[in-house]
Each structure stands twice: as C-alpha cells, then as structure tokens.
C-alpha cells in the first residue's frame, strides 16, 4: 500500500502540468493516482493487521480527517475469517484546492497566477515560453516586475553599443541584470528581433556581446611596422593596445596584417617586437585559439592577411580556425621548407586528436599529419631573425 510520503512525491510530479493548465484555462481535477498498491482480494487474509495499520495512516492524513488533501475511495469485502471490512480502492484529489493545500503551495500558486497574468499583459509574445517553462515563472516569483521592466526597455528603447550593463536607464537595482542573466537570455531571445541579437555570442559569459552592451573588452596589441604611418596617425607611436571594439573599427591605409601567435614567453614577445619594418603593414599579437576575437574586424577581409605561429599541429589548427573567418589568410614561415631548415631546434610536441582540417590546403594537411605523427614542433621564436627578414622581404616584393 502506498504511503502519504509517496502520495506527495507522485502529486508533485503533476506540478508542471497543473501550472500549464491555468494558462490554458483548464483544470486537471478531479484526478486519481495510479499504482497505489491496492490490496489484492486474498492479501487481506494473510496480512490483515499490517494492511489495517497502513490504511489508518492514510486515513489520518486524508481529506476526511484534515478537511483538505487526498480523498480515499473504499471498497467493502466479506471474509469468513475477518468479517466485512473496507479496503482502499482508489486515492485522488477532488479539487485543485485540495491538491495545493496538500503540497503546501497555495501561496506559490496565487503568485504564479498573478505573475503569468502580468507577463501576458506586458509581453504576450512570451506565451509559448511560459507554456514551455512554467516552473521558471515560479522560480522567479517576486522578480517579474523588474524582469519585465528590463525586457520592455530592450524591446522598446534600447540603443546598442551605448551603455555598460550597470548604467542602463532602467529602474531596477544596480546589479539586477548581472544577477539575472540566466533567465534574461531566453526571454530576450523571445522578445527581440533577430537583427538585435548577435547569434555568434552564446551563454551568460557573452551576454553583453550578444545584446550589444558595452563591456570591459579584451585589448588587442598592435605594432605598426610602417614608421611613416606611425608618424602620420600616432605621433610616431608604433606599439599600442586598443579595446577590441576600437580594433574592429580601425581605419588605416594598410595593405597587410601579420597575426603572431601569443604565448607568455619573453622570446615569443621578442618575435613580435623584432618584426622588421614593412610598408603599410601592421603586426597583431594574437591569442592562440582566441583568434576568434578578431572575426568581427571586417577590415581584415580587405587586406592581405598572414598568420605566423609555431610549426606544429597546434599552430596549423589555429591557421585553420582563422581561415574559417578569413578564407584568404596565408601562413608565414609555417611550411616544410622552414621546418627542415632548422632540425636542431625541433622539439617534441603533444599529439592532437584532430585528424582532418578542411580549411587547410593539401600541402598544409600533409604537413599537419607529418607533425602530428612525429609529434614535432619548431617554435617560431627559434627561427633566426635574418631568415624572418628574408621572408618578410618576399611579402613586400
């Protein structure tokens, strides 16, 4: 026989459907529990006392004793041994009120109904979301007035790229939006037009980028290799760092850019700092697989773009990633000839599990397999500066 605790567990599983029923203007009650462990016709003869105690426990917590909760359905059976007795034949909830009182959710229900009605009055386009996620309405009880203020602002008055998240002109607590990103993400996706959402940015960590808010942007370090341009635009300054958004909007008469893989080693920094002068060229200190940060810089599509990283599987994977954003990017000093020129500097590298990179050319793919099979690496900072200068001269020729 089922126990009151088990009844509570079963009834709690109905909760999402009960919430949805209010939105649909329907009711699920009266409703019966399934699989309650009914007493079989012969069972009461063998365990009459045990069954009687279990039924007494159920009866003590039933609607007939408490005035609310589950109702017991009885059936009478005659036995020559124990006489005529009643046995529980069904358990159910007659009304929604009985159900709510049993689970202790009358107050929660009342607030839920108020919140759903508030949402529908303010943003009826959230109807499908509410039907799909009714428990989220309950989860954020007491916060919907402020949530709706935020959503209305983004829908009606928002100006992208103007405000940091804490300075938005919305009458909510300063940190409210930051602490409610998880719920605001799916809601904003519902109420905003596609053009107002940057789909390439995903999740709470990229909330600001997804919806065009200003944020503390990563810095991009540049080295202008043309002294004439440096004097003309930056008072001779050649090495500088700027926020990513400013980098994306950079407008200079450049012909080419060279992206260098970024590590923390001083030698790698020297490779960046010792890039030779090259007319109308800028060096960009990259960030390994974080080169994806550069993908919105449209001006990189309009010039010759090179990537210089280690000659290893890792470096060629980054080249492939860059090509997914900038199909015309070319490798610099990342070929078999350069690898073979400096066997004394080759070191062991970890093996990659990636087997094929569609963005690589056949020759690059062959090099990738060779490096990965033999677990080789030639670090870019080991290549002599004279060799680098010769390669750079060929670029300018």
Secondary structure, DSSP 4 states (H G I P E B T S, - for coil): ---HHHHHHHHHHTHHHHHHHHHTT----SEEPS---PPPTTHHHHSHHHHHHHHHHHHHTSHHHHSSS-EEEEEEEEETTTEEEEEEEEEEESSHHHHHHHHT-HHHHHHHHHHHHHHHHH-GGGHHHHHH-HHHHHHTTT-HHHHHHHHHHHHHT--TTS-BGGG-S-SS-TTHHHHTHHHHHHHHHHHS-GGG--TT--SGGGHHHHTT-B--PPEEEEEE--HHHHHHHHTT--EEEEEHHHHHT-----SEEEEE---S-HHHHHHHHTPPP-TTEEEEE--GGGGGGGGG-GGGGGSEEEEE--BSHHHHHHHHHHHHH-TT-EESS-SHHHHHHTGGG-EE-PPPS----TTS-HHHHHHHHHHHHHTEEB-GGGS-HHHHHHHHHHHH-
